[in-house]
Amino acid sequence: MQTPTTAKLFALCASLALASCESAPPRWYKGNLHTHTLWSDGNHFPEMVVDWYAQRDYDFLALTEHNVVADREKWMQNDVVVRRGGRAALADYRARFGDDWIDERRQDGKLEVRLKRLDEFAPLFEDLLLIPAEEVTSSFQSKPIHINASNVASKVDPQRGESVQDVIRKTMRAVAAHAAEHGRPVLAHLNHPNFGWGVTADDIAQVTEERFFEVWNGHPGVNHRGDDARPGTERLWDIANTTRRRDLDAPLLYGLGTDDCHNYHNASGSTPGRGWVMVRARACTPEALLEAIEAGDFYASSGVVLDEVTFDGHTMTIDIAAQGDARYVTEFIGTRRDGEPGEVLARVEGLRPSYTARGDELFVRATVTSTLAPDNPVWDGQRRQAWVQPVLPGAATR
């Protein structure tokens, strides 16, 4: 259960932020909605993880631990931290936050450190909104099914079902029930569908309660590019949205970008800074951010920055922020009524690409690719990208 202190903290932060920013014009906020610490299978103390993002000017962050929320007492053996790769983790933690901050004890001769709760360390980071969250972690047979729930009041229990689709649907409904019970918006999104090849395009399409998934996840083990027999994540997106629009008359699926970071001590594995979302909102509060995400007013990125994205019902226009001498190619991608899923409708070079719909598109989205490599690439030859959300031609959405 969430402690009264935690509840009061987030209620106060939200009310103060809304009071000061409710009349402000929308602007872009940068955030990551998939991150791990020692509270589950990450390898650093939560304050150190948050500090990494705070020092790099992120506006919001969700710590998404597997089937746990950081709202209870938890002690960690330092030997376990070391085995996870954090040989210097405790020393770094002590150097950054001081002896007085750290709670230690000896149990059976083993040094243990208490992991701080979210309500304890959130006040240390005044300029970074920490959104209470959880990675609701389940499976069907051997297939992993992970769904992040952001802005939870307490833990949401993992669900079991008769199929992959059944587990996803039950989890989405459990998150919706949690939001209704606690009177707060909660964003549910499907994580890394190709991890363990757990979720297919048809699974994503058929569970229409699901509105968001990770089109980009920075973990090197999530099979982002697919393989010879199975589609990559972008292709899954287009197939799923084609089925939704052509066969189900269902809402479009939106794509998030995340880190899914676990490793903070060396350059291998799942390291931070590889993926994020840019959300256009009136305030950096859970309510304002989630409202904008629900409206599709965001883009996913692995390094490309966009100044503006507009759609007037017919024409999508993108203003790209120049980065050094980088060159950009934008692919406008969609499916025509009688066409194949995910056709490249147009390729446009330059900083202000646009595409005007012909009228037979079921949806249109865009991928912007830079000639620059990301600061922390996942594979050799990777390029910075941004993914713009799909729109329905004939319906102005932003």
N, C-alpha and C positions, 0 to 999 in steps of 0.2 A: 504493500500500500504506500501511496505517496504520503510523506509526513506533513503535518499541518504547516511546519516551517517552509517546506518546499512549495506547497500550494500558495501560501501567502506571498512568498518571494515572487513567483511568476505572475500572480495576479497584480501585485504592486507594479512590477516592471511593465506589464502590458498596459495598465491604466495610465501610468506616467508617460509612456511612449505615445500612446494614442492621443492623450491630451495635448502633447506638444507638437505632434506631426499630422494630425488628422486633416488639416487643411493644406498640407504641403503638396507640391506637385509630385507626380511619380518620378522615381529615378531607379537606376539599376543597383541591385544589391547582390553581392557575391557570396555564395555559400556552398557548403558540402553537407549532404544528407546521408552519408554512409561512412562511418569511421569507427574504429575499434581501439580499445585500451585494455589494460590489465583486468578490467571488470569482466571481460570474456576472453577472447583469444588474441588480443593485441599484446604488444610487448613493452609498453611504457605506461607510466603513471598518468592518470587522466589529466591532471593539471599540466603536465609536460606536453601532452598531445594538444590540448586546447591552446597552450602557449605557442606552439608551432604555427597554428592557424592565425592566432591573434597578431603575431609578429609579421605576418604576410598580408595583413589588411583584409582578411575575410570579414564579412559583416555578420554571418550567422553560421552555426555549426550544430549538427546533431550527432551525439555519441550513440551509436546504434549497436548495442551489445546483444548477443544471442540470448533471447528469452530471459532477459533480466533488465531492470532499470536501476540506475545507481541511486537507490533511495533507502538502502539498508546498511547494516554493518557487515563489512567484509575485510578479512585479514588475508594477506598474501605472504607466503614464504619467499624470502629473498632468493633462496635456491631455485625456486620455480622461475622467478624473473630472469635469473642468470641463464637457466637452461633454454629459455625462449630467445636468447640472444642479447639480453640486457645486462651484460657483465658490468657496465658502468652506469646502469639506470639509476640505482639508488644514490650513487655519488653525484650524478648530474642533477637529480631531484633535490638533493640536499643543497647543492651549490646554487640552484635557482631559487629555492623557496625558503631555505634556512632551517636550522635544527628545530626551532620552536614550532614550525609548521608540521613537522613529521611526527607521527605516532608510531612507536616501535615497542615490541615486546619479545620475550623469549618464551617459546613453547616447546617443551621436550628438547631443549638445547638448540632449537632452530630460531633464527632471527625472522620475525614477521613484521610487516608494515601494514598499517590500516589504510585501505583505499578510501579516500574522502568521498562523501556523497555529493551529488550534483548541487544541492542547495548550499553546501559548505564552500565549494570552490567557485561557483558562478559569480559571486560578488568580486572576485579578484580580477575579472575581465569585463570592465565597464563598457568597452567599445565592441564587444563581440557577443551577440545574442546566442545563448545556449538553449537549444530546443530539446526538451526531454523526449527521448525516442527509444525504440527497441527494434531489433531485427527479429521478427517473429519467425522462428526457424523450425521447419517441419520437413516432411518428405512423403513420397509415396513409393513403396517398395524401395528401390535403390536410387530414386531420383530426388535430388535436393530441391526444396521449394522454400525460398526465403523471401519474406515480404517485410519491408521497413514500414513502421508506423511512427510518424513524426508528430510531436505535440501531444503525447499521451499523458494521462494523469497517473497511471500505474501500469504494471505489467499486463499485457494481453496474452492469454494462454495460446500456445501453438495448437493447431487443429489437425484432426485426422479425417481421412475420407476414403472414398472408394475409387478415386482416380486422381490424376494430377489436377484436372479441372475442378473436381469436387473439393480438394484441399484449398486451392486458390480461392474458390467462391466462398467457402466457409470462413476462411481467414478474412477476406474482405468484409463479410457480413459481421464478423466478430469485432473488427476495427470500427465499423459503422455503429454497432451497438454501444461500444465503448465511448465513442464520441457523443452519442445521444445521451447516454447515462450521465456523463460528466459535463455536458453542455459546452463543448469546446470543439473547434475544428481539428480534425486529425487527418493527415495525408497518408494514404497507404500507397506504396509503389512496389512493383515486382522487381526483385533484384536479378541481375546477371542470368538471364534465361538459359544461356548456353553452358553455364557452370554444371559440370557433370552431365551435360546434354539433357537437363532435367525438364525443360519446358519447350514445347514446340510452338510454331506460329499459330497453329490451329487452337492450341490451348489458350494462347494469349487472346486470340480473336473471340473465342466462344464465351469466355467469362467476361461479360460486358460490364459487370460491376467494377472491373479493373480499368482504370483510366490512365495509369502511369506505369512506366517501366524504365529500366536503365538501358538506353541506347548506347551509352558509353560507361564503362566501369574500368578503372585503372589497374585492377588486379591482373597480373599476367597469366593467371590460370583460369580465366573465365571464357576462353575460346571466342573472343570478340569477332575474329575474322572467319569463324566457321572452319570447315575443312572440305575435302573433296566431295563429301557426301551430304554435308549439312550446311545450311545457310549461315552467314554471319549475322550479327545483331541488327545492322541496318536493314538487311534483306528481310529478316523476321518482321521488323516494324512495318515494312511496306506490304508484305503478304497479309499480315494481321489486319491492317487498316483496309486493304482491298476487300477482305472477307466481311469486315464490319460494315463497310459502305455498300458493297454490292449485294450481299446476301442477308444481312441482319438488320439493316437500318439502325445501326448502333452508333454511339458516340465514338469520335476519333480517339485513338490512343496517343498520348504525349510521351516524349522521350526525355529522360533526365540524364545528366552526367554526374558521376560521383568518383571518389577516390577508392572506397573500400579498403582503406589503409589499415595494415596490421603491424608493419615493421618500421621502426623509427631509429634503428641503430646502425644500419649500413645500406649500401646501394642496391642490394638484391631483394627479391621478393616484392611484396605489395607495399610500396613506399608512398609517402604523401605528395600532394601537389599535382596529381595527374588528371583530375577531372572535377568539374564543379558545375553549378547552375548560376546563371545571371537572371535575377527576377526583377521585373519592373513593378515596383509597389510604392505606395504613398508613405509607408513607414516600415521600419525594420522591427516588426512585431510578428509573432506567429500568426495572428489573425490576418494581417495585411499581406504577409508573404504567401500564406496558403490560399487566400482569396485570389491573388494574382496567378499562382500556379494553376489553380482550378480553372481559371479563365484562359490558360495557355499563354499567358503573358510572360514568357521566359524563354531562354535558350540554354542548351547544353554546350559545354566547351572543354577542349583539351589544350587551349592556348590562344585561339582566335578571339578577338574582342570586337563586339558590334556596338556601334553608337546608337543605331535605330533599326527597328523592324516595323514596317507598316504593311497593312493589307486593306484595301478599300472595297473589297468584295470581288474585285477582278484582277488587280495588279498587286503583286508582292514586291516590295522594294526593301533592300537591305543596305545600310550604310556601315561599312567596315572601317574600323579604326586602324590606321596605318601603323605598322611596326617595323621600323628600320627600312631596309630596302626589300622587304618581303613582297612577293607577288601573290595574287589570290585568284582562284578559280571557284566559282559558285555553280553547283549543279542544282537545278530545280527539278525535283523528282516527284512523280505522281503516277496515278493509274487512270487511264481513260476507260470509259464505260465498257468498251469491248476489247480493251487492250490487256497486255500482260502486267502483272503487279510491278510497281517500282520502275517505270520507264524514266530515263533521263529526258526530260522535256526540253531542256535547254542548258547549255554551258556558257557561262558569261564570265569574262575576265574583268578585273578592275575592282575599284573600291565602292562602286554603287550599282551593283547588279539589280536587275528587275525582271519580272516575268509577268506577262499578261495572259490570263487564262483564255483558252480557245472556246471553252464552254462545255466540253465533254469530259472534263476531269472529275473524277470522284473525290480527289483531294490533291493538294499541292504542298510540298515541303521543300526545304533547301538544306544542302550541306556545303559549307564554305571550307575550302582547304588552302592553307598557306604553304609557301615554299620553305618556311622555317620549321625546324624540328622543335618539339616540345622541350621545355627545360629539363624534364625528367621522363624521357621516352620509355615506352614499354617494349618496343622492338626496334631493331635497326631499320632505318628508313622511314620511321613514322613521321608524319607531318601534323602540325597544329591544325585543329578543325573546330568548327562550330556547327551545331545542328539546330535548325530553326523549325518550330512546331508546324505540323500540318494544318492547313486551313481548307475550308469548303468554298470553292468558287461560287460567287453569287450571294455569299453571306459575310458581310464585313464583321471582323472580330477584333481588330485592333488597328 
